[in-house]
Amino acid sequence: MPDTAQGSAARLFPSAATTSGGVGIELDHVTKTYPGQPVSAVEDFSMRIEPGELVMFVGPSGCGKTTTMKMVNRIIEPTSGSIRIDGQDVLHLSPDQLRRHIGYVIQQIGLFPHMTIADNIAVVPRLLGWSKKRTAERVEELLRTVQLDPGVFAKRYPRQLSGGQQQRAGVARALAADPPVMLMDEPFGATDPITRERLQAEFLRLQAEIGKTIIFVTHDFDEAVRLGDRIAVLGERSRIEQFDTPDAILAAPANDYVASFIGSGAALKRLALVPVSRAALLPADAVARPRIAATRSLRDALDQLIATGSDALDVVDGAGTDGAVIGRIGQAEISAALRGRRAETVTP
Ligand SMILES: Nc1ncnc2c1ncn2[C@@H]1O[C@H](COP(=O)(O)OP(=O)(O)OP(=O)(O)O)[C@@H](O)[C@H]1O
């Protein structure tokens, strides 16, 4: 097997050899009862996660999110049930091997304080026996990927980085061996709101490139909506209250528990998920109005309507505002796009 990231992951998960993205994960009737505890922390949890999918676990403190996630890389051993990654039962794999092929990012970051940032990122490649040259190249590539200039940051120690920069270094370290699966436990939880938004945006861009299979734990529903392909809203003992796309959950919460989690402003949150191009636009006419790109969200359109005081906007093809006008949108079209229709079924 060649000395490459994909090569080493493929020894464990065969599909990682043929796809550059992630592999599927299946949890089947998984239960965890901690020793001496009268009730299970996780009870009879079953879920299938598709290759390359970013699944958010959201739920209140103590509901079992972290326990569920940590069973996937066997930091916590399940009491019963089975977990398969790329069809392989993780209980039959060596825990050390498994963890080297599953990226893991936590809120406390967990960078080694006495190692430089470059050495921190190189930990797993070294454990996997990569050559010095290949490791150094990978470290540099990853620092650039997470937007830390290698010339500035490689030789620094963790304490010489801001919280947000440390978090980026943590993501780079988790990605070092190009693992097909990433587990992320409140990775942006300790950062201030502005840094958090920036890290989320960077993370979305990164995931669009790398397409890993990711389980991401958060107690912030808005973060789940912003990042997730699907969201699992978890109740006590990790009971799955709803598991669906952000839009479907916002449009039709399965029960009061899910509705209380969404909180106020469900319609506004949905607006941010739906591009202008999905609304039924009015035909273009000869009147010139403020313009909005078809790729922007309905929320942006509403913002612009309010800010400009205009009764409609000209929708422009593509991402910029120089293209051809393809129609008009006003408040009525925005409401219609939300009312009773899923974003997927709204046609231009
Ligand atoms: N090592 C342990 N021994 C006994 N009970 C534990 C242990 N770890 C966790 N628990 C309990 O299991 C339950 C689930 O904990 P877990 O950390 O998975 O929840 P969580 O949803 O991730 O919470 P948080 O958002 O606060 O991190 C909690 O009631 C917790 O007290």
The ligand as an SDF file (V2000), in Angstrom:
LIG
                    3D

 31 33  0  0  0  0  0  0  0  0999 V2000
  -18.3300    8.2230   32.7450 N   0  0  0  0  0  0  0  0  0  0  0  0
  -19.6090    8.3570   33.0990 C   0  0  0  0  0  0  0  0  0  0  0  0
  -20.1270    7.6510   34.1440 N   0  0  0  0  0  0  0  0  0  0  0  0
  -21.4100    7.7570   34.5030 C   0  0  0  0  0  0  0  0  0  0  0  0
  -22.3090    8.5430   33.8770 N   0  0  0  0  0  0  0  0  0  0  0  0
  -21.8710    9.2720   32.8330 C   0  0  0  0  0  0  0  0  0  0  0  0
  -20.5020    9.2220   32.3930 C   0  0  0  0  0  0  0  0  0  0  0  0
  -20.3590   10.0750   31.3340 N   0  0  0  0  0  0  0  0  0  0  0  0
  -21.5700   10.5990   31.1300 C   0  0  0  0  0  0  0  0  0  0  0  0
  -22.4810   10.1430   32.0180 N   0  0  0  0  0  0  0  0  0  0  0  0
  -23.9100   10.4870   32.0810 C   0  0  0  0  0  0  0  0  0  0  0  0
  -24.5220   10.0770   30.8680 O   0  0  0  0  0  0  0  0  0  0  0  0
  -25.4880   11.0440   30.4380 C   0  0  0  0  0  0  0  0  0  0  0  0
  -25.1580   11.5190   29.0470 C   0  0  0  0  0  0  0  0  0  0  0  0
  -23.9270   12.2790   29.0810 O   0  0  0  0  0  0  0  0  0  0  0  0
  -23.2990   12.9330   27.7560 P   0  0  0  0  0  0  0  0  0  0  0  0
  -22.0150   13.5670   28.1250 O   0  0  0  0  0  0  0  0  0  0  0  0
  -23.2980   11.9260   26.6890 O   0  0  0  0  0  0  0  0  0  0  0  0
  -24.4010   14.0360   27.4310 O   0  0  0  0  0  0  0  0  0  0  0  0
  -24.3470   15.2670   26.4300 P   0  0  0  0  0  0  0  0  0  0  0  0
  -25.6800   15.2940   25.7770 O   0  0  0  0  0  0  0  0  0  0  0  0
  -23.1710   15.1890   25.5600 O   0  0  0  0  0  0  0  0  0  0  0  0
  -24.2240   16.4960   27.4460 O   0  0  0  0  0  0  0  0  0  0  0  0
  -23.4260   17.8880   27.3220 P   0  0  0  0  0  0  0  0  0  0  0  0
  -24.0980   18.6900   26.2420 O   0  0  0  0  0  0  0  0  0  0  0  0
  -23.6190   18.5020   28.6900 O   0  0  0  0  0  0  0  0  0  0  0  0
  -21.9940   17.5520   27.0250 O   0  0  0  0  0  0  0  0  0  0  0  0
  -25.4710   12.1540   31.4880 C   0  0  0  0  0  0  0  0  0  0  0  0
  -26.5340   11.9250   32.3970 O   0  0  0  0  0  0  0  0  0  0  0  0
  -24.1480   11.9820   32.1830 C   0  0  0  0  0  0  0  0  0  0  0  0
  -24.2210   12.3860   33.5200 O   0  0  0  0  0  0  0  0  0  0  0  0
  1  2  1  0
  2  3  1  0
  2  7  2  0
  3  4  2  0
  4  5  1  0
  5  6  2  0
  6  7  1  0
  6 10  1  0
  7  8  1  0
  8  9  2  0
  9 10  1  0
 10 11  1  0
 11 12  1  0
 11 30  1  0
 12 13  1  0
 13 14  1  0
 13 28  1  0
 14 15  1  0
 15 16  1  0
 16 17  2  0
 16 18  1  0
 16 19  1  0
 19 20  1  0
 20 21  2  0
 20 22  1  0
 20 23  1  0
 23 24  1  0
 24 25  2  0
 24 26  1  0
 24 27  1  0
 28 29  1  0
 28 30  1  0
 30 31  1  0
M  END
$$$$
